[in-house]
Amino acid sequence: MNLTQDAAEAIALKCLAWLAGNDELLPVFLGATGASEADLRAGAQDPEFLGSVLDFVMMDDAWVVAFCAEAGLENTAPMAARAALPGGAQVHWT
C-alpha cells in the first residue's frame, strides 16, 4: 500500500488522537519521548512528530491492533503511513 503524505498524515493524526485518549498508554509515550501535552498539540502539524507517534505505536503489535480496530483500518496502515512520512523510508544496507 503506497500512500501520499497527506493520507499518511491523516492516519498518523488518527493514531495521535487514539494515543491521546488512551489513559494507560499516553503517559508511557510522554515518558519515553519527553514530550509534553503541549508538544502533542504542536506536533499534530509536524510530519516528523507524527512519524514518531507511529514509530511508538508500532513497537507493540497489540497497540497496532487496538488502534487499527478502533480506527477501522487494516493492521498494515500504520506501517504504510510511516513509510510515507519523513524518515520512514526503508534503509537498504546492500
Helices and strands as residue ranges (DSSP letters): H 5-20, H 25-33, H 37-43, H 47-57, H 61-71, H 77-84
